[in-house]
Amino acid sequence: MNKGKPMDWKASRRITSLSQKVNARFPNLAAKMGSWFLERMMKKQWPFIQPAWNLSPAPPIANKSPLINDEIISCLRAGTVKSARDIRRFIPDSKSLEFTDGVTLTDIDGVIFCTGYYFDWSIFASEADPTAFAATEWDASPHQNGLRFPRLYQGLLSSRFPESLAFIGPVRGFSGSAFANYDLWSQAVAQIWKGNYPLPSRAEMNAWCDRNYKSNLAQLQDWHLQKVGLIPQELEHWLNDAAGNGVNEILGSSWSWAAWKFWWNNRALYKLIMTGIDTPFPYRLFEGRRKKWDGAAEAIYKVNGKKYVK
């Protein structure tokens, strides 16, 4: 919480767009700024944080999503939860273990491993499996941690069967909101497979996949990844183009005649979209290749605690 509001309320579309622009041009600087900002906000919210809690330094924000928990700080402060380093080893013939800082615990009843999950590609034949490609450098990395690299055009389409095989979910999206990612991915796939958005040649798609592989490989050198990623700003722009939802033309940075017209006639709504709570509703607000949702504007007002009047 920050001044009585959840911290993610600050991640408006305007702020997110600005950070994505910086990330697209200066990814290392953006990662350092993001980590610095989150650590600063944490210390401002809880100035009594102790070094023994092992909350800093945190893993790179570009590699690992921040943890949001309403209870953990109060539990650490009360001593009902204790933070520890990684496990180095289990001591044989005992109920003891040793952490990487040399601390030993004895008489342990049980250990719960919160490992997350990996995607299971085993149901696919090798020609359809997006991870069945040579990724020698990736697999040899000490930070690979069992994560296989899916070779997908725009993190979505099979590079071998883009006209009929798509994967939604195995890569990080453009937004911190899973629902926004899945909604826009689904819109894009529908329009592509309807034939409304032509894909580039196989050679161009493979060249894009090669660049994305090298980008993720460079990121893997710093720390392990939860998911393979893309440049968020470029991904959202491509998905909007493919979906044909009008967002790039009206809410993008081009300030076309359509953008000026929407701003002039809907200033309150525009302000809520750009500076209010970021939601998936703008992706269904405008008429385009897909039919707009008539309730989108009202939904934007509602989620921001405002009354909608036509």
CYANA upper distance limits for C-alpha pairs under 8 A (distance plus 0.5 A):
  1 MET  CA      5 LYS  CA      5.63
  1 MET  CA      6 PRO  CA      4.86
  1 MET  CA      7 MET  CA      5.87
  1 MET  CA     45 GLN  CA      8.25
  2 ASN  CA      6 PRO  CA      6.57
  2 ASN  CA      7 MET  CA      6.16
  2 ASN  CA     45 GLN  CA      7.67
  5 LYS  CA      9 TRP  CA      7.47
  7 MET  CA     11 ALA  CA      8.38
  9 TRP  CA    276 GLY  CA      8.10
  9 TRP  CA    277 ILE  CA      6.22
  9 TRP  CA    278 ASP  CA      8.31
 10 LYS  CA     15 ILE  CA      8.20
 10 LYS  CA    277 ILE  CA      8.22
 11 ALA  CA     15 ILE  CA      6.40
 11 ALA  CA     16 THR  CA      6.40
 11 ALA  CA    277 ILE  CA      7.87
 11 ALA  CA    278 ASP  CA      7.50
 12 SER  CA     16 THR  CA      6.48
 12 SER  CA    273 ILE  CA      8.47
 12 SER  CA    274 MET  CA      6.77
 12 SER  CA    275 THR  CA      5.61
 12 SER  CA    276 GLY  CA      6.19
 12 SER  CA    277 ILE  CA      6.13
 12 SER  CA    278 ASP  CA      5.69
 13 ARG  CA     17 SER  CA      6.39
 13 ARG  CA    273 ILE  CA      7.32
 13 ARG  CA    274 MET  CA      5.41
 13 ARG  CA    275 THR  CA      6.78
 13 ARG  CA    276 GLY  CA      8.09
 13 ARG  CA    277 ILE  CA      8.23
 13 ARG  CA    278 ASP  CA      6.06
 14 ARG  CA     18 LEU  CA      6.71
 14 ARG  CA    274 MET  CA      5.55
 14 ARG  CA    275 THR  CA      6.50
 15 ILE  CA     19 SER  CA      6.71
 15 ILE  CA    275 THR  CA      8.27
 16 THR  CA     20 GLN  CA      6.54
 17 SER  CA     21 LYS  CA      6.74
 17 SER  CA    233 GLN  CA      7.77
 18 LEU  CA     22 VAL  CA      6.97
 19 SER  CA     23 ASN  CA      6.57
 19 SER  CA     30 ALA  CA      7.73
 20 GLN  CA     24 ALA  CA      6.50
 20 GLN  CA    231 ILE  CA      8.45
 20 GLN  CA    232 PRO  CA      6.92
 20 GLN  CA    233 GLN  CA      5.85
 21 LYS  CA     25 ARG  CA      7.02
 21 LYS  CA    233 GLN  CA      7.25
 22 VAL  CA     26 PHE  CA      6.09
 22 VAL  CA     27 PRO  CA      7.54
 22 VAL  CA     29 LEU  CA      8.46
 22 VAL  CA     30 ALA  CA      6.58
 23 ASN  CA     27 PRO  CA      4.84
 23 ASN  CA     28 ASN  CA      8.13
 23 ASN  CA     29 LEU  CA      7.98
 23 ASN  CA     30 ALA  CA      5.51
 23 ASN  CA     31 ALA  CA      7.99
 23 ASN  CA    231 ILE  CA      8.10
 24 ALA  CA    231 ILE  CA      6.76
 24 ALA  CA    232 PRO  CA      8.38
 24 ALA  CA    233 GLN  CA      7.42
 24 ALA  CA    234 GLU  CA      8.32
 26 PHE  CA     30 ALA  CA      6.61
 27 PRO  CA     31 ALA  CA      6.63
 28 ASN  CA     32 LYS  CA      6.83
 29 LEU  CA     33 MET  CA      6.57
 30 ALA  CA     34 GLY  CA      6.48
 31 ALA  CA     35 SER  CA      6.71
 31 ALA  CA     60 PRO  CA      7.56
 31 ALA  CA     61 ILE  CA      6.62
 31 ALA  CA     62 ALA  CA      6.24
 32 LYS  CA     36 TRP  CA      6.57
 32 LYS  CA     60 PRO  CA      8.36
 32 LYS  CA     61 ILE  CA      8.48
 33 MET  CA     37 PHE  CA      6.50
 34 GLY  CA     38 LEU  CA      6.74
 34 GLY  CA     61 ILE  CA      7.23
 35 SER  CA     39 GLU  CA      6.66
 35 SER  CA     58 ALA  CA      8.35
 35 SER  CA     60 PRO  CA      7.30
 35 SER  CA     61 ILE  CA      6.22
 36 TRP  CA     40 ARG  CA      6.51
 37 PHE  CA     41 MET  CA      6.65
 38 LEU  CA     42 MET  CA      6.63
 39 GLU  CA     43 LYS  CA      6.72
 39 GLU  CA     56 SER  CA      8.47
 40 ARG  CA     44 LYS  CA      6.57
 41 MET  CA     45 GLN  CA      6.58
 42 MET  CA     46 TRP  CA      6.52
 42 MET  CA     47 PRO  CA      8.40
 43 LYS  CA     47 PRO  CA      5.38
 43 LYS  CA     48 PHE  CA      8.24
 43 LYS  CA     49 ILE  CA      7.47
 49 ILE  CA     53 TRP  CA      7.94
 49 ILE  CA     73 ILE  CA      8.44
 49 ILE  CA     77 ARG  CA      8.47
 50 GLN  CA     54 ASN  CA      8.43
 51 PRO  CA     55 LEU  CA      7.77
 51 PRO  CA     56 SER  CA      7.85
 52 ALA  CA     83 SER  CA      8.05
 53 TRP  CA     76 LEU  CA      7.72
 53 TRP  CA     82 LYS  CA      7.67
 53 TRP  CA     83 SER  CA      5.68
 53 TRP  CA     84 ALA  CA      7.96
 54 ASN  CA     83 SER  CA      6.96
 54 ASN  CA     84 ALA  CA      7.64
 54 ASN  CA     85 ARG  CA      7.97
 59 PRO  CA     63 ASN  CA      7.72
 59 PRO  CA     64 LYS  CA      6.97
 59 PRO  CA    223 TRP  CA      7.85
 60 PRO  CA     64 LYS  CA      6.77
 60 PRO  CA    222 ASP  CA      8.19
 60 PRO  CA    223 TRP  CA      7.73
 61 ILE  CA     65 SER  CA      6.54
 61 ILE  CA     66 PRO  CA      7.36
 62 ALA  CA    219 GLN  CA      8.43
 63 ASN  CA    219 GLN  CA      7.87
 63 ASN  CA    220 LEU  CA      8.34
 63 ASN  CA    223 TRP  CA      7.05
 63 ASN  CA    224 HIS  CA      7.04
 63 ASN  CA    225 LEU  CA      5.42
 63 ASN  CA    226 GLN  CA      7.17
 64 LYS  CA    225 LEU  CA      6.89
 64 LYS  CA    226 GLN  CA      6.60
 71 GLU  CA     75 CYS  CA      6.73
 72 ILE  CA     76 LEU  CA      6.60
 72 ILE  CA     81 VAL  CA      8.26
 73 ILE  CA     77 ARG  CA      6.64
 74 SER  CA     78 ALA  CA      6.58
 75 CYS  CA     79 GLY  CA      6.52
 75 CYS  CA     80 THR  CA      5.78
 75 CYS  CA     81 VAL  CA      5.91
 76 LEU  CA     80 THR  CA      6.84
 76 LEU  CA     81 VAL  CA      5.60
 76 LEU  CA     82 LYS  CA      6.46
 76 LEU  CA     83 SER  CA      7.97
 84 ALA  CA     99 PHE  CA      7.95
 85 ARG  CA     99 PHE  CA      6.30
 85 ARG  CA    100 THR  CA      6.54
 85 ARG  CA    101 ASP  CA      7.10
 86 ASP  CA     99 PHE  CA      6.08
 86 ASP  CA    100 THR  CA      6.13
 87 ILE  CA     97 LEU  CA      7.73
 87 ILE  CA     98 GLU  CA      6.59
 87 ILE  CA     99 PHE  CA      4.83
 87 ILE  CA    100 THR  CA      6.40
 88 ARG  CA     97 LEU  CA      8.20
 88 ARG  CA     98 GLU  CA      6.13
 88 ARG  CA     99 PHE  CA      5.41
 88 ARG  CA    100 THR  CA      5.46
 89 ARG  CA     97 LEU  CA      6.34
 89 ARG  CA     98 GLU  CA      5.97
 89 ARG  CA     99 PHE  CA      7.53
 90 PHE  CA     96 SER  CA      6.74
 90 PHE  CA     97 LEU  CA      4.79
 90 PHE  CA     98 GLU  CA      6.85
 91 ILE  CA     95 LYS  CA      7.84
 91 ILE  CA     96 SER  CA      6.01
 91 ILE  CA     97 LEU  CA      5.77
 91 ILE  CA     98 GLU  CA      7.59
 94 SER  CA    106 THR  CA      8.44
 94 SER  CA    107 ASP  CA      8.34
 95 LYS  CA    106 THR  CA      6.36
 95 LYS  CA    107 ASP  CA      5.49
 95 LYS  CA    108 ILE  CA      5.77
 95 LYS  CA    109 ASP  CA      7.93
 96 SER  CA    104 THR  CA      7.44
 96 SER  CA    105 LEU  CA      5.91
 96 SER  CA    106 THR  CA      4.72
 96 SER  CA    107 ASP  CA      6.50
 96 SER  CA    108 ILE  CA      6.61
 97 LEU  CA    104 THR  CA      6.18
 97 LEU  CA    105 LEU  CA      6.02
 97 LEU  CA    106 THR  CA      7.28
 98 GLU  CA    102 GLY  CA      6.62
 98 GLU  CA    103 VAL  CA      6.28
 98 GLU  CA    104 THR  CA      4.89
 98 GLU  CA    105 LEU  CA      7.01
 99 PHE  CA    103 VAL  CA      5.91
 99 PHE  CA    104 THR  CA      6.82
118 TYR  CA    147 LEU  CA      7.37
119 PHE  CA    170 PRO  CA      7.48
121 TRP  CA    129 ASP  CA      6.93
121 TRP  CA    131 THR  CA      8.22
122 SER  CA    129 ASP  CA      8.47
124 PHE  CA    128 ALA  CA      6.26
124 PHE  CA    129 ASP  CA      5.86
125 ALA  CA    129 ASP  CA      6.59
126 SER  CA    132 ALA  CA      6.51
127 GLU  CA    132 ALA  CA      7.92
127 GLU  CA    160 ARG  CA      8.24
128 ALA  CA    158 SER  CA      8.03
128 ALA  CA    160 ARG  CA      7.84
128 ALA  CA    161 PHE  CA      8.10
130 PRO  CA    149 PHE  CA      8.37
130 PRO  CA    150 PRO  CA      5.32
130 PRO  CA    151 ARG  CA      5.59
130 PRO  CA    152 LEU  CA      7.02
130 PRO  CA    158 SER  CA      6.95
130 PRO  CA    159 SER  CA      8.15
131 THR  CA    148 ARG  CA      6.70
131 THR  CA    149 PHE  CA      6.03
131 THR  CA    150 PRO  CA      4.98
131 THR  CA    151 ARG  CA      6.63
133 PHE  CA    151 ARG  CA      7.97
135 ALA  CA    139 ASP  CA      6.61
135 ALA  CA    149 PHE  CA      7.87
136 THR  CA    140 ALA  CA      6.61
137 GLU  CA    141 SER  CA      6.76
137 GLU  CA    217 LEU  CA      8.13
138 TRP  CA    144 GLN  CA      6.97
138 TRP  CA    149 PHE  CA      8.01
138 TRP  CA    217 LEU  CA      6.76
139 ASP  CA    144 GLN  CA      6.61
139 ASP  CA    148 ARG  CA      8.04
140 ALA  CA    144 GLN  CA      7.75
141 SER  CA    220 LEU  CA      8.07
141 SER  CA    221 GLN  CA      7.96
143 HIS  CA    220 LEU  CA      6.79
143 HIS  CA    221 GLN  CA      7.52
143 HIS  CA    223 TRP  CA      6.29
143 HIS  CA    224 HIS  CA      4.97
143 HIS  CA    225 LEU  CA      8.22
144 GLN  CA    148 ARG  CA      8.26
144 GLN  CA    220 LEU  CA      7.71
144 GLN  CA    224 HIS  CA      6.46
144 GLN  CA    225 LEU  CA      8.08
145 ASN  CA    224 HIS  CA      7.11
147 LEU  CA    225 LEU  CA      8.28
147 LEU  CA    226 GLN  CA      8.42
147 LEU  CA    227 LYS  CA      8.19
149 PHE  CA    228 VAL  CA      7.42
150 PRO  CA    155 GLY  CA      8.42
150 PRO  CA    170 PRO  CA      8.22
150 PRO  CA    228 VAL  CA      8.28
151 ARG  CA    155 GLY  CA      7.98
151 ARG  CA    158 SER  CA      7.78
151 ARG  CA    159 SER  CA      7.38
151 ARG  CA    209 CYS  CA      6.78
151 ARG  CA    213 TYR  CA      8.16
152 LEU  CA    156 LEU  CA      5.97
152 LEU  CA    157 LEU  CA      5.68
152 LEU  CA    158 SER  CA      5.64
152 LEU  CA    159 SER  CA      6.19
152 LEU  CA    209 CYS  CA      7.11
153 TYR  CA    157 LEU  CA      5.49
153 TYR  CA    158 SER  CA      6.89
153 TYR  CA    159 SER  CA      6.33
153 TYR  CA    205 MET  CA      6.55
153 TYR  CA    206 ASN  CA      8.05
153 TYR  CA    208 TRP  CA      7.49
153 TYR  CA    209 CYS  CA      6.37
154 GLN  CA    208 TRP  CA      8.49
154 GLN  CA    209 CYS  CA      8.26
154 GLN  CA    230 LEU  CA      8.15
154 GLN  CA    235 LEU  CA      7.34
155 GLY  CA    167 PHE  CA      8.33
155 GLY  CA    170 PRO  CA      8.29
155 GLY  CA    171 VAL  CA      6.48
155 GLY  CA    229 GLY  CA      8.23
155 GLY  CA    230 LEU  CA      7.77
156 LEU  CA    166 ALA  CA      6.04
156 LEU  CA    167 PHE  CA      5.74
156 LEU  CA    168 ILE  CA      6.59
156 LEU  CA    185 TRP  CA      8.16
157 LEU  CA    161 PHE  CA      8.06
157 LEU  CA    162 PRO  CA      5.54
157 LEU  CA    165 LEU  CA      6.75
157 LEU  CA    166 ALA  CA      4.94
157 LEU  CA    167 PHE  CA      6.85
158 SER  CA    162 PRO  CA      5.31
158 SER  CA    165 LEU  CA      6.13
158 SER  CA    166 ALA  CA      6.27
158 SER  CA    167 PHE  CA      8.02
159 SER  CA    202 ARG  CA      7.95
159 SER  CA    205 MET  CA      7.37
159 SER  CA    206 ASN  CA      7.26
161 PHE  CA    165 LEU  CA      6.12
162 PRO  CA    166 ALA  CA      7.33
163 GLU  CA    192 ILE  CA      8.33
163 GLU  CA    193 TRP  CA      6.81
164 SER  CA    193 TRP  CA      7.84
166 ALA  CA    189 VAL  CA      8.07
168 ILE  CA    182 TYR  CA      7.33
168 ILE  CA    185 TRP  CA      7.35
168 ILE  CA    186 SER  CA      8.35
169 GLY  CA    173 GLY  CA      8.42
169 GLY  CA    182 TYR  CA      7.87
170 PRO  CA    227 LYS  CA      7.21
170 PRO  CA    228 VAL  CA      7.87
171 VAL  CA    227 LYS  CA      5.82
171 VAL  CA    228 VAL  CA      5.39
171 VAL  CA    229 GLY  CA      6.04
171 VAL  CA    230 LEU  CA      8.32
172 ARG  CA    227 LYS  CA      6.28
172 ARG  CA    228 VAL  CA      6.65
172 ARG  CA    229 GLY  CA      5.41
172 ARG  CA    230 LEU  CA      7.52
173 GLY  CA    178 ALA  CA      8.12
173 GLY  CA    181 ASN  CA      6.09
173 GLY  CA    229 GLY  CA      7.76
173 GLY  CA    230 LEU  CA      7.96
173 GLY  CA    232 PRO  CA      7.26
173 GLY  CA    235 LEU  CA      8.20
174 PHE  CA    181 ASN  CA      7.13
174 PHE  CA    230 LEU  CA      8.32
174 PHE  CA    231 ILE  CA      8.01
174 PHE  CA    232 PRO  CA      4.62
174 PHE  CA    233 GLN  CA      7.22
174 PHE  CA    235 LEU  CA      6.73
174 PHE  CA    236 GLU  CA      6.34
175 SER  CA    180 ALA  CA      7.20
175 SER  CA    181 ASN  CA      6.65
175 SER  CA    232 PRO  CA      7.83
177 SER  CA    181 ASN  CA      7.04
178 ALA  CA    182 TYR  CA      6.69
179 PHE  CA    183 ASP  CA      6.44
179 PHE  CA    280 PRO  CA      7.91
180 ALA  CA    184 LEU  CA      6.73
180 ALA  CA    279 THR  CA      7.47
180 ALA  CA    280 PRO  CA      5.38
181 ASN  CA    185 TRP  CA      6.55
182 TYR  CA    186 SER  CA      6.52
183 ASP  CA    187 GLN  CA      6.84
183 ASP  CA    280 PRO  CA      7.95
184 LEU  CA    188 ALA  CA      6.70
184 LEU  CA    239 LEU  CA      7.09
184 LEU  CA    240 ASN  CA      7.93
184 LEU  CA    243 ALA  CA      7.81
184 LEU  CA    283 TYR  CA      7.78
185 TRP  CA    189 VAL  CA      6.76
185 TRP  CA    239 LEU  CA      7.18
186 SER  CA    190 ALA  CA      6.69
187 GLN  CA    191 GLN  CA      6.93
187 GLN  CA    242 ALA  CA      8.46
187 GLN  CA    243 ALA  CA      5.68
188 ALA  CA    192 ILE  CA      6.66
188 ALA  CA    239 LEU  CA      6.16
188 ALA  CA    240 ASN  CA      7.79
188 ALA  CA    242 ALA  CA      5.48
188 ALA  CA    243 ALA  CA      4.64
188 ALA  CA    244 GLY  CA      8.39
189 VAL  CA    193 TRP  CA      6.55
189 VAL  CA    242 ALA  CA      8.31
189 VAL  CA    243 ALA  CA      8.07
190 ALA  CA    194 LYS  CA      6.60
190 ALA  CA    243 ALA  CA      8.11
191 GLN  CA    195 GLY  CA      6.96
191 GLN  CA    196 ASN  CA      5.83
191 GLN  CA    197 TYR  CA      6.71
191 GLN  CA    242 ALA  CA      7.02
191 GLN  CA    243 ALA  CA      6.20
191 GLN  CA    244 GLY  CA      8.23
191 GLN  CA    289 ARG  CA      8.29
191 GLN  CA    290 ARG  CA      8.39
192 ILE  CA    196 ASN  CA      6.17
192 ILE  CA    197 TYR  CA      5.38
192 ILE  CA    198 PRO  CA      7.30
192 ILE  CA    199 LEU  CA      8.16
192 ILE  CA    242 ALA  CA      7.10
192 ILE  CA    243 ALA  CA      8.26
196 ASN  CA    289 ARG  CA      8.23
197 TYR  CA    242 ALA  CA      6.19
197 TYR  CA    243 ALA  CA      8.49
200 PRO  CA    204 GLU  CA      6.54
200 PRO  CA    205 MET  CA      6.93
201 SER  CA    205 MET  CA      6.81
202 ARG  CA    206 ASN  CA      6.53
203 ALA  CA    207 ALA  CA      6.66
204 GLU  CA    208 TRP  CA      6.74
205 MET  CA    209 CYS  CA      6.75
206 ASN  CA    210 ASP  CA      6.70
207 ALA  CA    211 ARG  CA      6.89
208 TRP  CA    212 ASN  CA      6.74
209 CYS  CA    213 TYR  CA      6.61
210 ASP  CA    214 LYS  CA      6.88
211 ARG  CA    215 SER  CA      6.72
212 ASN  CA    216 ASN  CA      6.73
212 ASN  CA    230 LEU  CA      7.46
213 TYR  CA    217 LEU  CA      6.54
214 LYS  CA    218 ALA  CA      6.75
215 SER  CA    219 GLN  CA      6.99
216 ASN  CA    220 LEU  CA      6.61
216 ASN  CA    228 VAL  CA      7.15
216 ASN  CA    229 GLY  CA      7.23
216 ASN  CA    230 LEU  CA      8.48
217 LEU  CA    221 GLN  CA      7.25
218 ALA  CA    222 ASP  CA      8.27
219 GLN  CA    223 TRP  CA      7.84
220 LEU  CA    224 HIS  CA      6.12
220 LEU  CA    225 LEU  CA      7.01
230 LEU  CA    234 GLU  CA      8.44
230 LEU  CA    235 LEU  CA      7.26
231 ILE  CA    235 LEU  CA      6.64
232 PRO  CA    236 GLU  CA      6.65
233 GLN  CA    237 HIS  CA      6.70
234 GLU  CA    238 TRP  CA      6.66
235 LEU  CA    239 LEU  CA      6.64
236 GLU  CA    240 ASN  CA      6.56
237 HIS  CA    241 ASP  CA      6.73
237 HIS  CA    248 ASN  CA      7.09
238 TRP  CA    242 ALA  CA      6.63
239 LEU  CA    243 ALA  CA      6.41
240 ASN  CA    244 GLY  CA      6.34
240 ASN  CA    245 ASN  CA      6.48
240 ASN  CA    246 GLY  CA      7.70
240 ASN  CA    247 VAL  CA      6.88
240 ASN  CA    248 ASN  CA      6.92
240 ASN  CA    283 TYR  CA      8.45
241 ASP  CA    245 ASN  CA      7.79
241 ASP  CA    246 GLY  CA      8.35
241 ASP  CA    248 ASN  CA      7.68
243 ALA  CA    289 ARG  CA      7.72
243 ALA  CA    290 ARG  CA      7.81
244 GLY  CA    288 GLY  CA      5.98
244 GLY  CA    289 ARG  CA      5.55
244 GLY  CA    290 ARG  CA      7.15
245 ASN  CA    283 TYR  CA      6.53
245 ASN  CA    284 ARG  CA      7.26
245 ASN  CA    285 LEU  CA      8.43
245 ASN  CA    286 PHE  CA      6.68
245 ASN  CA    287 GLU  CA      7.14
245 ASN  CA    288 GLY  CA      5.56
245 ASN  CA    289 ARG  CA      7.09
245 ASN  CA    290 ARG  CA      7.01
245 ASN  CA    292 LYS  CA      8.43
246 GLY  CA    250 ILE  CA      6.62
246 GLY  CA    283 TYR  CA      8.36
246 GLY  CA    286 PHE  CA      6.32
246 GLY  CA    287 GLU  CA      7.39
246 GLY  CA    288 GLY  CA      6.35
247 VAL  CA    251 LEU  CA      5.69
247 VAL  CA    252 GLY  CA      7.02
247 VAL  CA    282 PRO  CA      7.72
247 VAL  CA    283 TYR  CA      6.96
247 VAL  CA    286 PHE  CA      7.87
248 ASN  CA    252 GLY  CA      4.90
248 ASN  CA    253 SER  CA      8.18
248 ASN  CA    254 SER  CA      8.49
249 GLU  CA    254 SER  CA      7.43
249 GLU  CA    255 TRP  CA      8.02
249 GLU  CA    256 SER  CA      7.09
249 GLU  CA    258 ALA  CA      7.51
249 GLU  CA    259 ALA  CA      7.04
250 ILE  CA    255 TRP  CA      7.58
250 ILE  CA    256 SER  CA      7.54
250 ILE  CA    258 ALA  CA      6.37
250 ILE  CA    259 ALA  CA      4.59
250 ILE  CA    260 TRP  CA      8.34
250 ILE  CA    262 PHE  CA      7.61
251 LEU  CA    255 TRP  CA      8.34
251 LEU  CA    259 ALA  CA      6.99
255 TRP  CA    259 ALA  CA      5.72
255 TRP  CA    260 TRP  CA      6.73
256 SER  CA    260 TRP  CA      6.85
257 TRP  CA    261 LYS  CA      6.57
258 ALA  CA    262 PHE  CA      6.65
259 ALA  CA    263 TRP  CA      6.70
260 TRP  CA    264 TRP  CA      6.58
261 LYS  CA    265 ASN  CA      6.66
262 PHE  CA    266 ASN  CA      6.21
262 PHE  CA    267 ARG  CA      8.24
262 PHE  CA    270 TYR  CA      8.25
263 TRP  CA    267 ARG  CA      5.66
263 TRP  CA    270 TYR  CA      6.52
266 ASN  CA    270 TYR  CA      6.46
267 ARG  CA    271 LYS  CA      6.60
268 ALA  CA    272 LEU  CA      6.87
269 LEU  CA    273 ILE  CA      6.74
269 LEU  CA    297 ALA  CA      7.85
269 LEU  CA    300 ILE  CA      8.39
269 LEU  CA    301 TYR  CA      8.02
270 TYR  CA    274 MET  CA      6.69
271 LYS  CA    275 THR  CA      6.18
271 LYS  CA    276 GLY  CA      7.53
272 LEU  CA    276 GLY  CA      4.96
272 LEU  CA    277 ILE  CA      7.81
272 LEU  CA    300 ILE  CA      7.82
272 LEU  CA    301 TYR  CA      7.84
272 LEU  CA    304 ASN  CA      7.92
273 ILE  CA    277 ILE  CA      7.80
273 ILE  CA    278 ASP  CA      7.30
273 ILE  CA    282 PRO  CA      7.79
273 ILE  CA    300 ILE  CA      7.78
274 MET  CA    278 ASP  CA      8.19
276 GLY  CA    304 ASN  CA      7.04
277 ILE  CA    303 VAL  CA      7.81
277 ILE  CA    304 ASN  CA      6.75
279 THR  CA    300 ILE  CA      7.96
280 PRO  CA    284 ARG  CA      8.15
281 PHE  CA    285 LEU  CA      6.91
281 PHE  CA    296 ALA  CA      5.90
281 PHE  CA    297 ALA  CA      8.08
281 PHE  CA    299 ALA  CA      7.52
281 PHE  CA    300 ILE  CA      6.98
282 PRO  CA    286 PHE  CA      7.94
282 PRO  CA    296 ALA  CA      7.37
282 PRO  CA    297 ALA  CA      8.36
282 PRO  CA    300 ILE  CA      8.38
284 ARG  CA    291 LYS  CA      8.30
284 ARG  CA    292 LYS  CA      5.54
284 ARG  CA    293 TRP  CA      5.89
284 ARG  CA    296 ALA  CA      6.78
285 LEU  CA    292 LYS  CA      6.05
285 LEU  CA    293 TRP  CA      6.54
285 LEU  CA    294 ASP  CA      7.80
285 LEU  CA    296 ALA  CA      5.79
285 LEU  CA    297 ALA  CA      7.08
286 PHE  CA    292 LYS  CA      5.94
286 PHE  CA    293 TRP  CA      8.43
287 GLU  CA    291 LYS  CA      6.27
287 GLU  CA    292 LYS  CA      5.44
288 GLY  CA    292 LYS  CA      7.74
295 GLY  CA    299 ALA  CA      6.65
296 ALA  CA    300 ILE  CA      6.82
297 ALA  CA    301 TYR  CA      6.97
297 ALA  CA    308 TYR  CA      8.31
298 GLU  CA    302 LYS  CA      6.63
298 GLU  CA    307 LYS  CA      8.49
298 GLU  CA    308 TYR  CA      5.98
299 ALA  CA    303 VAL  CA      6.66
300 ILE  CA    304 ASN  CA      6.96
301 TYR  CA    305 GLY  CA      6.87
301 TYR  CA    306 LYS  CA      5.40
301 TYR  CA    307 LYS  CA      6.64
301 TYR  CA    308 TYR  CA      6.22
302 LYS  CA    306 LYS  CA      5.93
302 LYS  CA    307 LYS  CA      6.95
302 LYS  CA    308 TYR  CA      7.72
